[in-house]
Amino acid sequence: MDIAIAGAGIAGLAAASFLRRYGHRVVIYDQLDKPAPVGSGLIIQPTGQAVLSALGLGEALSRRGARINRLFGKVAKSGRTALDVRFDAGGGETFGIGVHRAALFELLFSAAMKSGAEFEPLHEVTGVAACAGGKAVLEFANSRHSPPYDLIVDALGLRSPLIERENAFLDYGALWANIPLTENTAFMKNTLEQRYEGARKTAGLMPIGSIGGYNGDGAPLAAFFWSLRQDQYVRWQVDGLDAWKGDVLALWPALETHLETLQNPEQLVFARYAHHTNRTPVEDRLVHIGDSWHAASPQLGQGANMALLDAYGLAQSIDETADIGDALATYKQLRQRHIWLYQIISQLFTPFYQSDSRLLPWLRDTIAAPLSQLPPVAAVLSSMVAGTLGAPLGLMDRRVADPSRRDAVQRSSG
Ligand SMILES: Cc1cc2nc3c(=O)[nH]c(=O)nc-3n(C[C@H](O)[C@H](O)[C@H](O)COP(=O)(O)OP(=O)(O)OC[C@H]3O[C@@H](n4cnc5c(N)ncnc54)[C@H](O)[C@@H]3O)c2cc1C
């Protein structure tokens, strides 16, 4: 098939590589003049790791990223443990990989280009339209449009103009920055660490490996985040960095030397968090993947992993049958249950960590945290964080599990 992918983000680039592998012609369109990742770091969970391994990028990811064995958070004032999830609580050697967005992007972009996908920069997508022969075109700003395609994949993210979306933005977002992670750091190794004051203030630090070179050389970095209400962002800009550093250090004094590396407000990016689920992920000749289908606050660290699973599920469904309608129905069926499950979990959990509520963080610290250490609860929480609740790969991993078929497919796509 001739397939247009709108959006060169995590979902679009992964989908391009998979679809090329199964022999389709793929053109990726993005608004940017050159491909670029936005933001700081993220966690690739075991689900996302499995998909990246299926693309042959597992080892490169391990070299570039940093292993995360545990999520740990304390209430700043009392020192009480409010969050302690170990990836291996359910048994087995399970872990997350913290990675800089630029490193992940570079891996995915170069894989997509090597697979033979074409890239068209400077194309701002504004719409999609049906055309003769049952095909569809992408419409661009300045009244241009693409050639006809058999299928359009919307991987334009949360702000996709190809979806109908009510206001999806949450009250809280966060400031993000990259800071060097020195060897003699006071922080726990291989851990995403957080400090809380109620649910209004959270500071977090996550090892993300390095961004230098494909060999994984370069200084180790951490992603630092500070929870902030969206309506406080202007106040933060006006108050200036020193006032803010005072707030952060009151919550987490051990950050002092790390904060010294932040000298300019431009080193911090404010990310608005959002929650939305598109009710029509599949339309005529149009399919939505990644954040354009579902977006959630990054508390559970699933968005990029969901995007990778979507890309994988879509390519497999298309490979199953020559009929596009059937393929898209299979894709929806493969992904829907897992997506709904995590959208609900995210909606339930987020206010315990980011809200103006006094009750919810109290429940979190006094009841939920001790309960979470009981072995069966700990195992469920570890699976929830790993993204494996609902067994999303169970239905899809036939080809990963069958190397002979995978090799044959790779040979056939050159
Ligand atoms: C601060 C923050 C922290 C996060 N942390 C995590 C984490 O730890 N783990 C995790 O799994 N997820 C995390 N996420 C979520 C994750 O980043 C997203 O779920 C993921 O990037 C979605 O991928 P995508 O490909 O669907 O969309 P995107 O990555 O947003 O890519 C969309 C692409 O489309 C292009 N585009 C957009 N509009 C147009 C247009 N009109 N025309 C042409 N091109 C366009 C953009 O330039 C971009 O290249 C985090 C998100 C944020 C904001």
The ligand as an SDF file (V2000), in Angstrom:
LIG
                    3D

 53 58  0  0  0  0  0  0  0  0999 V2000
    6.6560   16.3060   30.1330 C   0  0  0  0  0  0  0  0  0  0  0  0
    6.2470   14.9840   29.6120 C   0  0  0  0  0  0  0  0  0  0  0  0
    6.8130   13.8440   30.1640 C   0  0  0  0  0  0  0  0  0  0  0  0
    6.4690   12.5880   29.6680 C   0  0  0  0  0  0  0  0  0  0  0  0
    7.0310   11.4760   30.2210 N   0  0  0  0  0  0  0  0  0  0  0  0
    6.7270   10.2600   29.7170 C   0  0  0  0  0  0  0  0  0  0  0  0
    7.3360    9.0590   30.2350 C   0  0  0  0  0  0  0  0  0  0  0  0
    8.1190    9.0670   31.1960 O   0  0  0  0  0  0  0  0  0  0  0  0
    7.0320    7.8990   29.6340 N   0  0  0  0  0  0  0  0  0  0  0  0
    6.1710    7.8330   28.5880 C   0  0  0  0  0  0  0  0  0  0  0  0
    5.9370    6.7380   28.0610 O   0  0  0  0  0  0  0  0  0  0  0  0
    5.5660    8.9390   28.0760 N   0  0  0  0  0  0  0  0  0  0  0  0
    5.8200   10.1450   28.6180 C   0  0  0  0  0  0  0  0  0  0  0  0
    5.2070   11.2540   28.1110 N   0  0  0  0  0  0  0  0  0  0  0  0
    4.2310   11.1140   27.0200 C   0  0  0  0  0  0  0  0  0  0  0  0
    4.8950   10.9680   25.6610 C   0  0  0  0  0  0  0  0  0  0  0  0
    5.8200   11.9990   25.4300 O   0  0  0  0  0  0  0  0  0  0  0  0
    3.8240   11.0090   24.5570 C   0  0  0  0  0  0  0  0  0  0  0  0
    2.7980   10.1090   24.8820 O   0  0  0  0  0  0  0  0  0  0  0  0
    4.4310   10.6080   23.2000 C   0  0  0  0  0  0  0  0  0  0  0  0
    5.4110   11.5630   22.8100 O   0  0  0  0  0  0  0  0  0  0  0  0
    3.3510   10.5350   22.1310 C   0  0  0  0  0  0  0  0  0  0  0  0
    3.9450   10.2710   20.9040 O   0  0  0  0  0  0  0  0  0  0  0  0
    3.2320   10.6750   19.5340 P   0  0  0  0  0  0  0  0  0  0  0  0
    4.1270   10.1930   18.4650 O   0  0  0  0  0  0  0  0  0  0  0  0
    1.8160   10.2260   19.5630 O   0  0  0  0  0  0  0  0  0  0  0  0
    3.1480   12.2660   19.5310 O   0  0  0  0  0  0  0  0  0  0  0  0
    4.3240   13.3220   19.5480 P   0  0  0  0  0  0  0  0  0  0  0  0
    5.5340   12.7350   20.1550 O   0  0  0  0  0  0  0  0  0  0  0  0
    3.7240   14.5440   20.1530 O   0  0  0  0  0  0  0  0  0  0  0  0
    4.6550   13.6140   18.0020 O   0  0  0  0  0  0  0  0  0  0  0  0
    3.8000   14.3590   17.1720 C   0  0  0  0  0  0  0  0  0  0  0  0
    4.5620   14.8090   15.9300 C   0  0  0  0  0  0  0  0  0  0  0  0
    3.6270   15.4360   15.0470 O   0  0  0  0  0  0  0  0  0  0  0  0
    4.1500   16.6760   14.5980 C   0  0  0  0  0  0  0  0  0  0  0  0
    2.9870   17.5550   14.3710 N   0  0  0  0  0  0  0  0  0  0  0  0
    2.0830   17.9650   15.2820 C   0  0  0  0  0  0  0  0  0  0  0  0
    1.1170   18.7080   14.6830 N   0  0  0  0  0  0  0  0  0  0  0  0
    1.4200   18.7730   13.3620 C   0  0  0  0  0  0  0  0  0  0  0  0
    0.8020   19.3440   12.2160 C   0  0  0  0  0  0  0  0  0  0  0  0
   -0.3490   20.0210   12.2990 N   0  0  0  0  0  0  0  0  0  0  0  0
    1.3820   19.1730   11.0160 N   0  0  0  0  0  0  0  0  0  0  0  0
    2.5380   18.4520   10.8910 C   0  0  0  0  0  0  0  0  0  0  0  0
    3.1690   17.8930   11.9300 N   0  0  0  0  0  0  0  0  0  0  0  0
    2.6270   18.0420   13.1560 C   0  0  0  0  0  0  0  0  0  0  0  0
    5.0600   17.1640   15.7050 C   0  0  0  0  0  0  0  0  0  0  0  0
    6.0450   18.0690   15.1900 O   0  0  0  0  0  0  0  0  0  0  0  0
    5.6620   15.8480   16.2040 C   0  0  0  0  0  0  0  0  0  0  0  0
    6.8240   15.5270   15.4770 O   0  0  0  0  0  0  0  0  0  0  0  0
    5.5260   12.4990   28.6120 C   0  0  0  0  0  0  0  0  0  0  0  0
    4.9540   13.6540   28.0680 C   0  0  0  0  0  0  0  0  0  0  0  0
    5.3000   14.8890   28.5730 C   0  0  0  0  0  0  0  0  0  0  0  0
    4.6690   16.1300   27.9840 C   0  0  0  0  0  0  0  0  0  0  0  0
  1  2  1  0
  2  3  1  0
  2 52  2  0
  3  4  2  0
  4  5  1  0
  4 50  1  0
  5  6  2  0
  6  7  1  0
  6 13  1  0
  7  8  2  0
  7  9  1  0
  9 10  1  0
 10 11  2  0
 10 12  1  0
 12 13  2  0
 13 14  1  0
 14 15  1  0
 14 50  1  0
 15 16  1  0
 16 17  1  0
 16 18  1  0
 18 19  1  0
 18 20  1  0
 20 21  1  0
 20 22  1  0
 22 23  1  0
 23 24  1  0
 24 25  2  0
 24 26  1  0
 24 27  1  0
 27 28  1  0
 28 29  2  0
 28 30  1  0
 28 31  1  0
 31 32  1  0
 32 33  1  0
 33 34  1  0
 33 48  1  0
 34 35  1  0
 35 36  1  0
 35 46  1  0
 36 37  1  0
 36 45  1  0
 37 38  2  0
 38 39  1  0
 39 40  1  0
 39 45  2  0
 40 41  1  0
 40 42  2  0
 42 43  1  0
 43 44  2  0
 44 45  1  0
 46 47  1  0
 46 48  1  0
 48 49  1  0
 50 51  2  0
 51 52  1  0
 52 53  1  0
M  END
$$$$
